[in-house]
Amino acid sequence: MKLDAVKFGLAAAYAVAVIWVLCVIVVLLLPGMSMSMGGYMMHADFTGMTWHMGFLGLVFGLILWAGFTGFFAYLLAAIYNRLL
């Protein structure tokens, strides 16, 4: 079964956009817990750091994460289709 690379890329971009917005909400509502969780995920100690999440950070992060994920998913589907 071939994948539609464009639709797969768009679906991945939309999914990451939703996750990004949810993550921003969690960071804004629970900054301490988010910093600890981020440290655990990165194997780092972020206790001396703080979050700086403004509107532009939300927008640029959303565009960059969704865009790169969409491109990666498109590339993944295109390679998958070639290997069939």
C-alpha angles and dihedrals in degrees: 000000000000121000123226097238095202094050091044091051092048092047091052092047092050092047092051091046090057092046091048093054091047090049091051090051091051091048091051094046099038108023097160095049090044092052091050092047091048090051092051091050093049096040088239141119109244096166094116094050133084134205120253104193115164131161093268090051089053093049098043093043090049093050095045098044094044093044096049092043092049091050092046092049091047090051091046092052092046092052091045091053091050091052093055 
